[in-house]
Amino acid sequence: MRTFVADQEAYGDLEFAELALGIDVDLFRGPLEFETDGERAAREDAARDVLADLVAMGEAGDEIAGWDALYADALTRTVPFLRSVRGHRAGTGEAA
């Protein structure tokens, strides 16, 4: 069975959620691959700006933006297991 959201085909659960909610999961959660400190800082700055906009829109009465803000905020507190394992050498705490 194929699933479409706004004329785009979703190829999995994560892509369906991103298309349906309009939230880039990697922006708020972080990528599953290693990212440098500079890349992480830039991503987190962008995520903070987007989250602030969503919160402001939610407070102005946009209920969907308010729910998106809650989802995005929750994503910022997650750490993908794969990233935590792949991003560091076992037992050293150093980047791979």
PDB file of N, CA, C and O in Angstrom:
ATOM      1  N   MET A   1       0.844  -1.175   0.000  1.00  0.00           N
ATOM      2  CA  MET A   1       0.000   0.000   0.000  1.00  0.00           C
ATOM      3  C   MET A   1       0.888   1.237   0.000  1.00  0.00           C
ATOM      4  O   MET A   1       1.897   1.283   0.705  1.00  0.00           O
ATOM      5  N   ARG A   2       0.520   2.224  -0.778  1.00  0.00           N
ATOM      6  CA  ARG A   2       1.281   3.461  -0.868  1.00  0.00           C
ATOM      7  C   ARG A   2       0.569   4.546  -0.069  1.00  0.00           C
ATOM      8  O   ARG A   2      -0.661   4.584  -0.017  1.00  0.00           O
ATOM      9  N   THR A   3       1.346   5.425   0.553  1.00  0.00           N
ATOM     10  CA  THR A   3       0.787   6.493   1.370  1.00  0.00           C
ATOM     11  C   THR A   3       1.237   7.842   0.812  1.00  0.00           C
ATOM     12  O   THR A   3       2.423   8.055   0.561  1.00  0.00           O
ATOM     13  N   PHE A   4       0.289   8.740   0.623  1.00  0.00           N
ATOM     14  CA  PHE A   4       0.591  10.066   0.099  1.00  0.00           C
ATOM     15  C   PHE A   4       0.137  11.136   1.090  1.00  0.00           C
ATOM     16  O   PHE A   4      -0.892  11.000   1.751  1.00  0.00           O
ATOM     17  N   VAL A   5       0.926  12.197   1.175  1.00  0.00           N
ATOM     18  CA  VAL A   5       0.562  13.378   1.941  1.00  0.00           C
ATOM     19  C   VAL A   5       0.797  14.571   1.020  1.00  0.00           C
ATOM     20  O   VAL A   5       1.925  14.823   0.598  1.00  0.00           O
ATOM     21  N   ALA A   6      -0.255  15.292   0.715  1.00  0.00           N
ATOM     22  CA  ALA A   6      -0.171  16.477  -0.143  1.00  0.00           C
ATOM     23  C   ALA A   6       0.581  16.178  -1.436  1.00  0.00           C
ATOM     24  O   ALA A   6       1.519  16.894  -1.787  1.00  0.00           O
ATOM     25  N   ASP A   7       0.185  15.145  -2.134  1.00  0.00           N
ATOM     26  CA  ASP A   7       0.744  14.744  -3.423  1.00  0.00           C
ATOM     27  C   ASP A   7       2.181  14.224  -3.359  1.00  0.00           C
ATOM     28  O   ASP A   7       2.804  14.045  -4.406  1.00  0.00           O
ATOM     29  N   GLN A   8       2.721  13.978  -2.178  1.00  0.00           N
ATOM     30  CA  GLN A   8       4.058  13.396  -2.038  1.00  0.00           C
ATOM     31  C   GLN A   8       3.922  12.027  -1.393  1.00  0.00           C
ATOM     32  O   GLN A   8       3.178  11.848  -0.429  1.00  0.00           O
ATOM     33  N   GLU A   9       4.656  11.063  -1.943  1.00  0.00           N
ATOM     34  CA  GLU A   9       4.599   9.723  -1.386  1.00  0.00           C
ATOM     35  C   GLU A   9       5.533   9.616  -0.187  1.00  0.00           C
ATOM     36  O   GLU A   9       6.693  10.023  -0.251  1.00  0.00           O
ATOM     37  N   ALA A  10       5.023   9.074   0.887  1.00  0.00           N
ATOM     38  CA  ALA A  10       5.825   8.834   2.097  1.00  0.00           C
ATOM     39  C   ALA A  10       6.334   7.400   2.056  1.00  0.00           C
ATOM     40  O   ALA A  10       5.550   6.466   1.889  1.00  0.00           O
ATOM     41  N   TYR A  11       7.639   7.222   2.208  1.00  0.00           N
ATOM     42  CA  TYR A  11       8.252   5.897   2.098  1.00  0.00           C
ATOM     43  C   TYR A  11       8.496   5.232   3.441  1.00  0.00           C
ATOM     44  O   TYR A  11       9.179   4.209   3.497  1.00  0.00           O
ATOM     45  N   GLY A  12       7.973   5.766   4.498  1.00  0.00           N
ATOM     46  CA  GLY A  12       8.109   5.146   5.811  1.00  0.00           C
ATOM     47  C   GLY A  12       7.392   5.979   6.855  1.00  0.00           C
ATOM     48  O   GLY A  12       6.875   7.058   6.568  1.00  0.00           O
ATOM     49  N   ASP A  13       7.373   5.454   8.074  1.00  0.00           N
ATOM     50  CA  ASP A  13       6.672   6.142   9.161  1.00  0.00           C
ATOM     51  C   ASP A  13       7.247   7.524   9.438  1.00  0.00           C
ATOM     52  O   ASP A  13       6.502   8.486   9.623  1.00  0.00           O
ATOM     53  N   LEU A  14       8.584   7.621   9.468  1.00  0.00           N
ATOM     54  CA  LEU A  14       9.222   8.899   9.768  1.00  0.00           C
ATOM     55  C   LEU A  14       8.926   9.924   8.680  1.00  0.00           C
ATOM     56  O   LEU A  14       8.602  11.074   8.976  1.00  0.00           O
ATOM     57  N   GLU A  15       9.038   9.505   7.421  1.00  0.00           N
ATOM     58  CA  GLU A  15       8.755  10.429   6.333  1.00  0.00           C
ATOM     59  C   GLU A  15       7.286  10.847   6.332  1.00  0.00           C
ATOM     60  O   GLU A  15       6.968  11.997   6.030  1.00  0.00           O
ATOM     61  N   PHE A  16       6.393   9.920   6.667  1.00  0.00           N
ATOM     62  CA  PHE A  16       4.972  10.274   6.767  1.00  0.00           C
ATOM     63  C   PHE A  16       4.771  11.347   7.831  1.00  0.00           C
ATOM     64  O   PHE A  16       4.072  12.332   7.592  1.00  0.00           O
ATOM     65  N   ALA A  17       5.376  11.166   9.000  1.00  0.00           N
ATOM     66  CA  ALA A  17       5.232  12.149  10.079  1.00  0.00           C
ATOM     67  C   ALA A  17       5.800  13.498   9.656  1.00  0.00           C
ATOM     68  O   ALA A  17       5.200  14.537   9.931  1.00  0.00           O
ATOM     69  N   GLU A  18       6.966  13.489   8.983  1.00  0.00           N
ATOM     70  CA  GLU A  18       7.553  14.749   8.543  1.00  0.00           C
ATOM     71  C   GLU A  18       6.646  15.473   7.548  1.00  0.00           C
ATOM     72  O   GLU A  18       6.443  16.683   7.648  1.00  0.00           O
ATOM     73  N   LEU A  19       6.102  14.719   6.587  1.00  0.00           N
ATOM     74  CA  LEU A  19       5.214  15.338   5.598  1.00  0.00           C
ATOM     75  C   LEU A  19       3.910  15.810   6.235  1.00  0.00           C
ATOM     76  O   LEU A  19       3.437  16.907   5.939  1.00  0.00           O
ATOM     77  N   ALA A  20       3.336  15.001   7.093  1.00  0.00           N
ATOM     78  CA  ALA A  20       2.045  15.338   7.693  1.00  0.00           C
ATOM     79  C   ALA A  20       2.157  16.506   8.670  1.00  0.00           C
ATOM     80  O   ALA A  20       1.293  17.382   8.696  1.00  0.00           O
ATOM     81  N   LEU A  21       3.215  16.518   9.468  1.00  0.00           N
ATOM     82  CA  LEU A  21       3.367  17.552  10.491  1.00  0.00           C
ATOM     83  C   LEU A  21       4.165  18.758  10.017  1.00  0.00           C
ATOM     84  O   LEU A  21       4.078  19.834  10.609  1.00  0.00           O
ATOM     85  N   GLY A  22       4.937  18.585   8.956  1.00  0.00           N
ATOM     86  CA  GLY A  22       5.777  19.689   8.486  1.00  0.00           C
ATOM     87  C   GLY A  22       6.981  19.917   9.371  1.00  0.00           C
ATOM     88  O   GLY A  22       7.522  21.022   9.400  1.00  0.00           O
ATOM     89  N   ILE A  23       7.412  18.902  10.090  1.00  0.00           N
ATOM     90  CA  ILE A  23       8.550  19.017  11.012  1.00  0.00           C
ATOM     91  C   ILE A  23       9.690  18.162  10.496  1.00  0.00           C
ATOM     92  O   ILE A  23       9.515  16.968  10.256  1.00  0.00           O
ATOM     93  N   ASP A  24      10.861  18.768  10.324  1.00  0.00           N
ATOM     94  CA  ASP A  24      12.061  18.038   9.932  1.00  0.00           C
ATOM     95  C   ASP A  24      12.660  17.419  11.193  1.00  0.00           C
ATOM     96  O   ASP A  24      13.279  18.116  11.997  1.00  0.00           O
ATOM     97  N   VAL A  25      12.479  16.136  11.362  1.00  0.00           N
ATOM     98  CA  VAL A  25      12.901  15.453  12.590  1.00  0.00           C
ATOM     99  C   VAL A  25      14.396  15.625  12.829  1.00  0.00           C
ATOM    100  O   VAL A  25      14.814  15.880  13.958  1.00  0.00           O
ATOM    101  N   ASP A  26      15.211  15.487  11.777  1.00  0.00           N
ATOM    102  CA  ASP A  26      16.660  15.620  11.955  1.00  0.00           C
ATOM    103  C   ASP A  26      17.062  17.004  12.451  1.00  0.00           C
ATOM    104  O   ASP A  26      18.058  17.137  13.162  1.00  0.00           O
ATOM    105  N   LEU A  27      16.310  18.028  12.090  1.00  0.00           N
ATOM    106  CA  LEU A  27      16.630  19.384  12.552  1.00  0.00           C
ATOM    107  C   LEU A  27      16.535  19.477  14.071  1.00  0.00           C
ATOM    108  O   LEU A  27      17.381  20.104  14.709  1.00  0.00           O
ATOM    109  N   PHE A  28      15.524  18.866  14.645  1.00  0.00           N
ATOM    110  CA  PHE A  28      15.313  18.978  16.088  1.00  0.00           C
ATOM    111  C   PHE A  28      15.979  17.860  16.881  1.00  0.00           C
ATOM    112  O   PHE A  28      16.496  18.098  17.973  1.00  0.00           O
ATOM    113  N   ARG A  29      15.972  16.659  16.349  1.00  0.00           N
ATOM    114  CA  ARG A  29      16.566  15.514  17.039  1.00  0.00           C
ATOM    115  C   ARG A  29      18.049  15.409  16.764  1.00  0.00           C
ATOM    116  O   ARG A  29      18.818  15.002  17.635  1.00  0.00           O
ATOM    117  N   GLY A  30      18.452  15.768  15.576  1.00  0.00           N
ATOM    118  CA  GLY A  30      19.822  15.590  15.130  1.00  0.00           C
ATOM    119  C   GLY A  30      19.910  14.399  14.206  1.00  0.00           C
ATOM    120  O   GLY A  30      19.088  13.486  14.283  1.00  0.00           O
ATOM    121  N   PRO A  31      20.911  14.399  13.326  1.00  0.00           N
ATOM    122  CA  PRO A  31      21.046  13.290  12.374  1.00  0.00           C
ATOM    123  C   PRO A  31      21.541  12.028  13.065  1.00  0.00           C
ATOM    124  O   PRO A  31      22.093  12.086  14.164  1.00  0.00           O
ATOM    125  N   LEU A  32      21.340  10.903  12.421  1.00  0.00           N
ATOM    126  CA  LEU A  32      21.830   9.646  12.967  1.00  0.00           C
ATOM    127  C   LEU A  32      23.335   9.498  12.746  1.00  0.00           C
ATOM    128  O   LEU A  32      23.983   8.701  13.424  1.00  0.00           O
ATOM    129  N   GLU A  33      23.889  10.251  11.814  1.00  0.00           N
ATOM    130  CA  GLU A  33      25.319  10.203  11.555  1.00  0.00           C
ATOM    131  C   GLU A  33      26.046  11.234  12.418  1.00  0.00           C
ATOM    132  O   GLU A  33      25.426  12.116  13.012  1.00  0.00           O
ATOM    133  N   PHE A  34      27.372  11.104  12.475  1.00  0.00           N
ATOM    134  CA  PHE A  34      28.200  12.036  13.240  1.00  0.00           C
ATOM    135  C   PHE A  34      28.093  13.436  12.636  1.00  0.00           C
ATOM    136  O   PHE A  34      28.058  13.586  11.415  1.00  0.00           O
ATOM    137  N   GLU A  35      28.043  14.449  13.482  1.00  0.00           N
ATOM    138  CA  GLU A  35      28.103  15.832  13.035  1.00  0.00           C
ATOM    139  C   GLU A  35      29.147  16.561  13.860  1.00  0.00           C
ATOM    140  O   GLU A  35      29.330  16.273  15.043  1.00  0.00           O
ATOM    141  N   THR A  36      29.827  17.505  13.232  1.00  0.00           N
ATOM    142  CA  THR A  36      30.860  18.261  13.936  1.00  0.00           C
ATOM    143  C   THR A  36      30.205  19.216  14.928  1.00  0.00           C
ATOM    144  O   THR A  36      28.996  19.444  14.882  1.00  0.00           O
ATOM    145  N   ASP A  37      31.012  19.764  15.815  1.00  0.00           N
ATOM    146  CA  ASP A  37      30.479  20.724  16.785  1.00  0.00           C
ATOM    147  C   ASP A  37      29.877  21.933  16.078  1.00  0.00           C
ATOM    148  O   ASP A  37      28.841  22.447  16.497  1.00  0.00           O
ATOM    149  N   GLY A  38      30.528  22.389  15.002  1.00  0.00           N
ATOM    150  CA  GLY A  38      30.008  23.529  14.245  1.00  0.00           C
ATOM    151  C   GLY A  38      28.693  23.223  13.565  1.00  0.00           C
ATOM    152  O   GLY A  38      27.777  24.045  13.564  1.00  0.00           O
ATOM    153  N   GLU A  39      28.599  22.024  12.978  1.00  0.00           N
ATOM    154  CA  GLU A  39      27.349  21.609  12.340  1.00  0.00           C
ATOM    155  C   GLU A  39      26.235  21.498  13.369  1.00  0.00           C
ATOM    156  O   GLU A  39      25.105  21.917  13.117  1.00  0.00           O
ATOM    157  N   ARG A  40      26.553  20.934  14.525  1.00  0.00           N
ATOM    158  CA  ARG A  40      25.543  20.787  15.577  1.00  0.00           C
ATOM    159  C   ARG A  40      25.086  22.155  16.073  1.00  0.00           C
ATOM    160  O   ARG A  40      23.893  22.377  16.278  1.00  0.00           O
ATOM    161  N   ALA A  41      26.039  23.076  16.268  1.00  0.00           N
ATOM    162  CA  ALA A  41      25.675  24.417  16.749  1.00  0.00           C
ATOM    163  C   ALA A  41      24.769  25.128  15.743  1.00  0.00           C
ATOM    164  O   ALA A  41      23.789  25.763  16.132  1.00  0.00           O
ATOM    165  N   ALA A  42      25.090  25.025  14.457  1.00  0.00           N
ATOM    166  CA  ALA A  42      24.267  25.669  13.426  1.00  0.00           C
ATOM    167  C   ALA A  42      22.876  25.041  13.383  1.00  0.00           C
ATOM    168  O   ALA A  42      21.875  25.750  13.281  1.00  0.00           O
ATOM    169  N   ARG A  43      22.812  23.706  13.461  1.00  0.00           N
ATOM    170  CA  ARG A  43      21.516  23.017  13.439  1.00  0.00           C
ATOM    171  C   ARG A  43      20.679  23.412  14.642  1.00  0.00           C
ATOM    172  O   ARG A  43      19.484  23.679  14.512  1.00  0.00           O
ATOM    173  N   GLU A  44      21.309  23.451  15.824  1.00  0.00           N
ATOM    174  CA  GLU A  44      20.571  23.808  17.035  1.00  0.00           C
ATOM    175  C   GLU A  44      20.095  25.247  17.013  1.00  0.00           C
ATOM    176  O   GLU A  44      19.006  25.540  17.507  1.00  0.00           O
ATOM    177  N   ASP A  45      20.895  26.167  16.443  1.00  0.00           N
ATOM    178  CA  ASP A  45      20.458  27.560  16.301  1.00  0.00           C
ATOM    179  C   ASP A  45      19.234  27.660  15.402  1.00  0.00           C
ATOM    180  O   ASP A  45      18.268  28.353  15.721  1.00  0.00           O
ATOM    181  N   ALA A  46      19.288  26.956  14.272  1.00  0.00           N
ATOM    182  CA  ALA A  46      18.149  26.964  13.347  1.00  0.00           C
ATOM    183  C   ALA A  46      16.920  26.353  14.016  1.00  0.00           C
ATOM    184  O   ALA A  46      15.812  26.869  13.871  1.00  0.00           O
ATOM    185  N   ALA A  47      17.113  25.258  14.745  1.00  0.00           N
ATOM    186  CA  ALA A  47      15.990  24.604  15.427  1.00  0.00           C
ATOM    187  C   ALA A  47      15.371  25.541  16.464  1.00  0.00           C
ATOM    188  O   ALA A  47      14.148  25.603  16.594  1.00  0.00           O
ATOM    189  N   ARG A  48      16.212  26.270  17.202  1.00  0.00           N
ATOM    190  CA  ARG A  48      15.676  27.224  18.192  1.00  0.00           C
ATOM    191  C   ARG A  48      14.842  28.302  17.511  1.00  0.00           C
ATOM    192  O   ARG A  48      13.781  28.679  18.009  1.00  0.00           O
ATOM    193  N   ASP A  49      15.324  28.801  16.363  1.00  0.00           N
ATOM    194  CA  ASP A  49      14.570  29.839  15.641  1.00  0.00           C
ATOM    195  C   ASP A  49      13.222  29.308  15.159  1.00  0.00           C
ATOM    196  O   ASP A  49      12.198  29.973  15.316  1.00  0.00           O
ATOM    197  N   VAL A  50      13.223  28.112  14.574  1.00  0.00           N
ATOM    198  CA  VAL A  50      11.980  27.523  14.082  1.00  0.00           C
ATOM    199  C   VAL A  50      11.027  27.252  15.238  1.00  0.00           C
ATOM    200  O   VAL A  50       9.830  27.521  15.137  1.00  0.00           O
ATOM    201  N   LEU A  51      11.560  26.718  16.341  1.00  0.00           N
ATOM    202  CA  LEU A  51      10.722  26.441  17.509  1.00  0.00           C
ATOM    203  C   LEU A  51      10.124  27.724  18.073  1.00  0.00           C
ATOM    204  O   LEU A  51       8.952  27.749  18.448  1.00  0.00           O
ATOM    205  N   ALA A  52      10.915  28.780  18.135  1.00  0.00           N
ATOM    206  CA  ALA A  52      10.395  30.062  18.633  1.00  0.00           C
ATOM    207  C   ALA A  52       9.260  30.564  17.743  1.00  0.00           C
ATOM    208  O   ALA A  52       8.261  31.081  18.244  1.00  0.00           O
ATOM    209  N   ASP A  53       9.411  30.416  16.424  1.00  0.00           N
ATOM    210  CA  ASP A  53       8.349  30.825  15.501  1.00  0.00           C
ATOM    211  C   ASP A  53       7.087  29.988  15.713  1.00  0.00           C
ATOM    212  O   ASP A  53       5.979  30.524  15.731  1.00  0.00           O
ATOM    213  N   LEU A  54       7.258  28.674  15.874  1.00  0.00           N
ATOM    214  CA  LEU A  54       6.098  27.808  16.099  1.00  0.00           C
ATOM    215  C   LEU A  54       5.381  28.162  17.394  1.00  0.00           C
ATOM    216  O   LEU A  54       4.151  28.205  17.439  1.00  0.00           O
ATOM    217  N   VAL A  55       6.153  28.417  18.448  1.00  0.00           N
ATOM    218  CA  VAL A  55       5.552  28.791  19.739  1.00  0.00           C
ATOM    219  C   VAL A  55       4.784  30.102  19.594  1.00  0.00           C
ATOM    220  O   VAL A  55       3.661  30.221  20.086  1.00  0.00           O
ATOM    221  N   ALA A  56       5.382  31.085  18.923  1.00  0.00           N
ATOM    222  CA  ALA A  56       4.714  32.379  18.743  1.00  0.00           C
ATOM    223  C   ALA A  56       3.421  32.222  17.946  1.00  0.00           C
ATOM    224  O   ALA A  56       2.402  32.828  18.279  1.00  0.00           O
ATOM    225  N   MET A  57       3.468  31.408  16.893  1.00  0.00           N
ATOM    226  CA  MET A  57       2.255  31.183  16.106  1.00  0.00           C
ATOM    227  C   MET A  57       1.199  30.452  16.935  1.00  0.00           C
ATOM    228  O   MET A  57       0.007  30.740  16.828  1.00  0.00           O
ATOM    229  N   GLY A  58       1.644  29.507  17.761  1.00  0.00           N
ATOM    230  CA  GLY A  58       0.705  28.798  18.626  1.00  0.00           C
ATOM    231  C   GLY A  58       0.050  29.731  19.630  1.00  0.00           C
ATOM    232  O   GLY A  58      -1.153  29.647  19.876  1.00  0.00           O
ATOM    233  N   GLU A  59       0.852  30.623  20.210  1.00  0.00           N
ATOM    234  CA  GLU A  59       0.305  31.581  21.181  1.00  0.00           C
ATOM    235  C   GLU A  59      -0.623  32.588  20.521  1.00  0.00           C
ATOM    236  O   GLU A  59      -1.495  33.163  21.173  1.00  0.00           O
ATOM    237  N   ALA A  60      -0.429  32.802  19.205  1.00  0.00           N
ATOM    238  CA  ALA A  60      -1.294  33.731  18.474  1.00  0.00           C
ATOM    239  C   ALA A  60      -2.591  33.072  18.018  1.00  0.00           C
ATOM    240  O   ALA A  60      -3.430  33.722  17.394  1.00  0.00           O
ATOM    241  N   GLY A  61      -2.762  31.778  18.327  1.00  0.00           N
ATOM    242  CA  GLY A  61      -4.022  31.119  18.018  1.00  0.00           C
ATOM    243  C   GLY A  61      -3.942  30.003  16.993  1.00  0.00           C
ATOM    244  O   GLY A  61      -4.953  29.357  16.719  1.00  0.00           O
ATOM    245  N   ASP A  62      -2.771  29.755  16.416  1.00  0.00           N
ATOM    246  CA  ASP A  62      -2.633  28.671  15.439  1.00  0.00           C
ATOM    247  C   ASP A  62      -2.436  27.360  16.197  1.00  0.00           C
ATOM    248  O   ASP A  62      -1.330  27.045  16.638  1.00  0.00           O
ATOM    249  N   GLU A  63      -3.516  26.607  16.341  1.00  0.00           N
ATOM    250  CA  GLU A  63      -3.488  25.385  17.143  1.00  0.00           C
ATOM    251  C   GLU A  63      -2.524  24.345  16.563  1.00  0.00           C
ATOM    252  O   GLU A  63      -1.835  23.655  17.315  1.00  0.00           O
ATOM    253  N   ILE A  64      -2.471  24.229  15.245  1.00  0.00           N
ATOM    254  CA  ILE A  64      -1.570  23.257  14.608  1.00  0.00           C
ATOM    255  C   ILE A  64      -0.119  23.615  14.908  1.00  0.00           C
ATOM    256  O   ILE A  64       0.677  22.738  15.241  1.00  0.00           O
ATOM    257  N   ALA A  65       0.231  24.884  14.794  1.00  0.00           N
ATOM    258  CA  ALA A  65       1.594  25.314  15.104  1.00  0.00           C
ATOM    259  C   ALA A  65       1.922  25.046  16.565  1.00  0.00           C
ATOM    260  O   ALA A  65       3.054  24.690  16.892  1.00  0.00           O
ATOM    261  N   GLY A  66       0.944  25.213  17.440  1.00  0.00           N
ATOM    262  CA  GLY A  66       1.156  24.922  18.856  1.00  0.00           C
ATOM    263  C   GLY A  66       1.476  23.460  19.094  1.00  0.00           C
ATOM    264  O   GLY A  66       2.370  23.137  19.876  1.00  0.00           O
ATOM    265  N   TRP A  67       0.745  22.563  18.418  1.00  0.00           N
ATOM    266  CA  TRP A  67       1.029  21.126  18.544  1.00  0.00           C
ATOM    267  C   TRP A  67       2.377  20.782  17.916  1.00  0.00           C
ATOM    268  O   TRP A  67       3.130  19.969  18.451  1.00  0.00           O
ATOM    269  N   ASP A  68       2.675  21.410  16.774  1.00  0.00           N
ATOM    270  CA  ASP A  68       3.982  21.186  16.143  1.00  0.00           C
ATOM    271  C   ASP A  68       5.117  21.643  17.065  1.00  0.00           C
ATOM    272  O   ASP A  68       6.164  20.998  17.129  1.00  0.00           O
ATOM    273  N   ALA A  69       4.911  22.739  17.769  1.00  0.00           N
ATOM    274  CA  ALA A  69       5.925  23.233  18.700  1.00  0.00           C
ATOM    275  C   ALA A  69       6.164  22.231  19.821  1.00  0.00           C
ATOM    276  O   ALA A  69       7.307  21.999  20.216  1.00  0.00           O
ATOM    277  N   LEU A  70       5.096  21.639  20.330  1.00  0.00           N
ATOM    278  CA  LEU A  70       5.256  20.629  21.380  1.00  0.00           C
ATOM    279  C   LEU A  70       6.032  19.413  20.877  1.00  0.00           C
ATOM    280  O   LEU A  70       6.902  18.892  21.575  1.00  0.00           O
ATOM    281  N   TYR A  71       5.714  18.969  19.667  1.00  0.00           N
ATOM    282  CA  TYR A  71       6.407  17.823  19.064  1.00  0.00           C
ATOM    283  C   TYR A  71       7.877  18.150  18.821  1.00  0.00           C
ATOM    284  O   TYR A  71       8.756  17.356  19.157  1.00  0.00           O
ATOM    285  N   ALA A  72       8.146  19.318  18.238  1.00  0.00           N
ATOM    286  CA  ALA A  72       9.526  19.720  17.954  1.00  0.00           C
ATOM    287  C   ALA A  72      10.322  19.857  19.251  1.00  0.00           C
ATOM    288  O   ALA A  72      11.476  19.435  19.322  1.00  0.00           O
ATOM    289  N   ASP A  73       9.711  20.439  20.262  1.00  0.00           N
ATOM    290  CA  ASP A  73      10.391  20.592  21.551  1.00  0.00           C
ATOM    291  C   ASP A  73      10.733  19.237  22.154  1.00  0.00           C
ATOM    292  O   ASP A  73      11.818  19.058  22.707  1.00  0.00           O
ATOM    293  N   ALA A  74       9.817  18.285  22.052  1.00  0.00           N
ATOM    294  CA  ALA A  74      10.090  16.943  22.573  1.00  0.00           C
ATOM    295  C   ALA A  74      11.234  16.285  21.809  1.00  0.00           C
ATOM    296  O   ALA A  74      12.040  15.570  22.404  1.00  0.00           O
ATOM    297  N   LEU A  75      11.316  16.517  20.501  1.00  0.00           N
ATOM    298  CA  LEU A  75      12.404  15.942  19.704  1.00  0.00           C
ATOM    299  C   LEU A  75      13.766  16.472  20.140  1.00  0.00           C
ATOM    300  O   LEU A  75      14.767  15.762  20.038  1.00  0.00           O
ATOM    301  N   THR A  76      13.813  17.715  20.627  1.00  0.00           N
ATOM    302  CA  THR A  76      15.102  18.285  21.031  1.00  0.00           C
ATOM    303  C   THR A  76      15.673  17.590  22.255  1.00  0.00           C
ATOM    304  O   THR A  76      16.861  17.725  22.550  1.00  0.00           O
ATOM    305  N   ARG A  77      14.843  16.853  22.962  1.00  0.00           N
ATOM    306  CA  ARG A  77      15.312  16.155  24.166  1.00  0.00           C
ATOM    307  C   ARG A  77      15.578  14.671  23.927  1.00  0.00           C
ATOM    308  O   ARG A  77      15.758  13.907  24.875  1.00  0.00           O
ATOM    309  N   THR A  78      15.602  14.270  22.674  1.00  0.00           N
ATOM    310  CA  THR A  78      15.882  12.867  22.363  1.00  0.00           C
ATOM    311  C   THR A  78      17.287  12.736  21.797  1.00  0.00           C
ATOM    312  O   THR A  78      17.798  13.657  21.159  1.00  0.00           O
ATOM    313  N   VAL A  79      17.898  11.607  22.030  1.00  0.00           N
ATOM    314  CA  VAL A  79      19.201  11.297  21.457  1.00  0.00           C
ATOM    315  C   VAL A  79      19.079   9.925  20.814  1.00  0.00           C
ATOM    316  O   VAL A  79      18.909   8.923  21.508  1.00  0.00           O
ATOM    317  N   PRO A  80      19.164   9.878  19.496  1.00  0.00           N
ATOM    318  CA  PRO A  80      19.037   8.577  18.839  1.00  0.00           C
ATOM    319  C   PRO A  80      20.123   7.623  19.308  1.00  0.00           C
ATOM    320  O   PRO A  80      21.295   7.995  19.369  1.00  0.00           O
ATOM    321  N   PHE A  81      19.748   6.415  19.634  1.00  0.00           N
ATOM    322  CA  PHE A  81      20.694   5.416  20.110  1.00  0.00           C
ATOM    323  C   PHE A  81      21.800   5.190  19.093  1.00  0.00           C
ATOM    324  O   PHE A  81      22.968   5.069  19.463  1.00  0.00           O
ATOM    325  N   LEU A  82      21.446   5.131  17.818  1.00  0.00           N
ATOM    326  CA  LEU A  82      22.451   4.887  16.788  1.00  0.00           C
ATOM    327  C   LEU A  82      23.495   5.983  16.758  1.00  0.00           C
ATOM    328  O   LEU A  82      24.678   5.698  16.570  1.00  0.00           O
ATOM    329  N   ARG A  83      23.086   7.239  16.940  1.00  0.00           N
ATOM    330  CA  ARG A  83      24.043   8.342  16.926  1.00  0.00           C
ATOM    331  C   ARG A  83      24.966   8.252  18.128  1.00  0.00           C
ATOM    332  O   ARG A  83      26.169   8.478  17.997  1.00  0.00           O
ATOM    333  N   SER A  84      24.427   7.927  19.297  1.00  0.00           N
ATOM    334  CA  SER A  84      25.262   7.887  20.486  1.00  0.00           C
ATOM    335  C   SER A  84      26.275   6.751  20.404  1.00  0.00           C
ATOM    336  O   SER A  84      27.365   6.863  20.964  1.00  0.00           O
ATOM    337  N   VAL A  85      25.940   5.666  19.723  1.00  0.00           N
ATOM    338  CA  VAL A  85      26.864   4.549  19.593  1.00  0.00           C
ATOM    339  C   VAL A  85      27.855   4.799  18.475  1.00  0.00           C
ATOM    340  O   VAL A  85      29.054   4.594  18.661  1.00  0.00           O
ATOM    341  N   ARG A  86      27.384   5.237  17.318  1.00  0.00           N
ATOM    342  CA  ARG A  86      28.261   5.439  16.170  1.00  0.00           C
ATOM    343  C   ARG A  86      29.162   6.650  16.325  1.00  0.00           C
ATOM    344  O   ARG A  86      30.271   6.663  15.791  1.00  0.00           O
ATOM    345  N   GLY A  87      28.716   7.653  17.033  1.00  0.00           N
ATOM    346  CA  GLY A  87      29.456   8.900  17.123  1.00  0.00           C
ATOM    347  C   GLY A  87      30.650   8.856  18.054  1.00  0.00           C
ATOM    348  O   GLY A  87      31.459   9.784  18.050  1.00  0.00           O
ATOM    349  N   HIS A  88      30.785   7.826  18.839  1.00  0.00           N
ATOM    350  CA  HIS A  88      31.889   7.747  19.790  1.00  0.00           C
ATOM    351  C   HIS A  88      32.536   6.374  19.730  1.00  0.00           C
ATOM    352  O   HIS A  88      31.867   5.364  19.508  1.00  0.00           O
ATOM    353  N   ARG A  89      33.842   6.353  19.931  1.00  0.00           N
ATOM    354  CA  ARG A  89      34.517   5.065  20.017  1.00  0.00           C
ATOM    355  C   ARG A  89      34.158   4.428  21.350  1.00  0.00           C
ATOM    356  O   ARG A  89      34.081   5.108  22.373  1.00  0.00           O
ATOM    357  N   ALA A  90      33.944   3.146  21.331  1.00  0.00           N
ATOM    358  CA  ALA A  90      33.485   2.433  22.529  1.00  0.00           C
ATOM    359  C   ALA A  90      34.403   2.696  23.720  1.00  0.00           C
ATOM    360  O   ALA A  90      35.600   2.410  23.681  1.00  0.00           O
ATOM    361  N   GLY A  91      33.815   3.243  24.770  1.00  0.00           N
ATOM    362  CA  GLY A  91      34.535   3.406  26.030  1.00  0.00           C
ATOM    363  C   GLY A  91      35.459   4.593  26.126  1.00  0.00           C
ATOM    364  O   GLY A  91      35.986   4.855  27.208  1.00  0.00           O
ATOM    365  N   THR A  92      35.689   5.339  25.035  1.00  0.00           N
ATOM    366  CA  THR A  92      36.650   6.442  25.105  1.00  0.00           C
ATOM    367  C   THR A  92      35.993   7.800  25.184  1.00  0.00           C
ATOM    368  O   THR A  92      36.590   8.753  25.685  1.00  0.00           O
ATOM    369  N   GLY A  93      34.749   7.900  24.688  1.00  0.00           N
ATOM    370  CA  GLY A  93      34.073   9.183  24.671  1.00  0.00           C
ATOM    371  C   GLY A  93      34.571  10.077  23.550  1.00  0.00           C
ATOM    372  O   GLY A  93      34.142  11.227  23.451  1.00  0.00           O
ATOM    373  N   GLU A  94      35.477   9.578  22.693  1.00  0.00           N
ATOM    374  CA  GLU A  94      36.010  10.356  21.590  1.00  0.00           C
ATOM    375  C   GLU A  94      35.208  10.096  20.328  1.00  0.00           C
ATOM    376  O   GLU A  94      34.650   9.017  20.125  1.00  0.00           O
ATOM    377  N   ALA A  95      35.169  11.116  19.491  1.00  0.00           N
ATOM    378  CA  ALA A  95      34.459  10.973  18.225  1.00  0.00           C
ATOM    379  C   ALA A  95      35.166   9.934  17.354  1.00  0.00           C
ATOM    380  O   ALA A  95      36.393   9.843  17.336  1.00  0.00           O
ATOM    381  N   ALA A  96      34.376   9.173  16.651  1.00  0.00           N
ATOM    382  CA  ALA A  96      34.931   8.136  15.770  1.00  0.00           C
ATOM    383  C   ALA A  96      35.517   8.724  14.524  1.00  0.00           C
ATOM    384  O   ALA A  96      36.026   7.992  13.676  1.00  0.00           O
TER     385      ALA A  96
END
